[in-house]
Amino acid sequence: MEKNAIDSLIFARKSKTELIDETIISLQCLLHQTFSEKGKHELKNEFPGNTSAHDLRIKLDNVIIYIQSMNSPELTIEVILDIFTNKTNFELGTYSHIFNKDGDLIEELLIIN
């Protein structure tokens, strides 16, 4: 089956670009909240000292379609973003959204290395 046929079948309600954009915006908001003055200090402590939101870079890693998995018998789509530091280009962690077949968010994951 061609990639375009798969995309039109899987991404009927929301496009792949929309799911990627939603995930990026969500991570940007989380990072902004984390590093603001009234931020999430417990999460901020997971990052290297003296890190600010401006020190971080986000890169799309993968968009994965699970036909069936151990976590869900239904089709799910995972958008995975990598978080890097600008200065050292060190990968700090991974952020992902998992969507159902209709494009609704069902799970959010943040893993800091």
HUVEN-V163340 format. One record per residue. PHI is phi in degrees with one decimal (NA if undefined). Layout:
phi=PHI
phi=PHI
This chain:
phi=NA
phi=-71.2
phi=-57.3
phi=-62.9
phi=-67.5
phi=-64.8
phi=-58.1
phi=-68.7
phi=-76.7
phi=-76.5
phi=-101.3
phi=-73.7
phi=-88.6
phi=-131.5
phi=-73.8
phi=-59.4
phi=-61.8
phi=-62.6
phi=-66.3
phi=-63.9
phi=-60.0
phi=-59.1
phi=-68.0
phi=-62.9
phi=-61.8
phi=-62.1
phi=-66.2
phi=-59.7
phi=-63.9
phi=-61.4
phi=-66.7
phi=-61.6
phi=-63.5
phi=-63.8
phi=-98.6
phi=-77.8
phi=-59.7
phi=-100.9
phi=-73.3
phi=-84.9
phi=-62.6
phi=-65.1
phi=-77.0
phi=-59.6
phi=-66.7
phi=-76.2
phi=-90.2
phi=-57.9
phi=-55.5
phi=61.9
phi=-85.3
phi=-121.9
phi=-60.1
phi=-71.2
phi=-81.6
phi=-105.9
phi=-129.7
phi=-110.4
phi=-135.1
phi=-67.0
phi=-96.0
phi=-153.0
phi=-120.7
phi=-116.8
phi=-106.6
phi=-102.0
phi=-68.7
phi=-158.3
phi=-140.7
phi=-66.3
phi=-83.4
phi=-151.9
phi=-78.0
phi=-96.9
phi=-64.9
phi=-134.1
phi=-126.2
phi=-114.6
phi=-105.7
phi=-114.4
phi=-116.0
phi=-99.4
phi=-112.9
phi=-121.7
phi=-89.9
phi=-67.4
phi=-67.4
phi=-106.5
phi=58.6
phi=-86.0
phi=-76.7
phi=-85.9
phi=174.0
phi=-135.7
phi=-129.0
phi=-145.4
phi=-115.7
phi=-116.1
phi=-113.7
phi=-82.4
phi=-64.4
phi=-90.6
phi=86.7
phi=-86.8
phi=-67.3
phi=-117.7
phi=-158.5
phi=-125.6
phi=-128.7
phi=-130.0
phi=-122.7
phi=-101.3
phi=-68.8
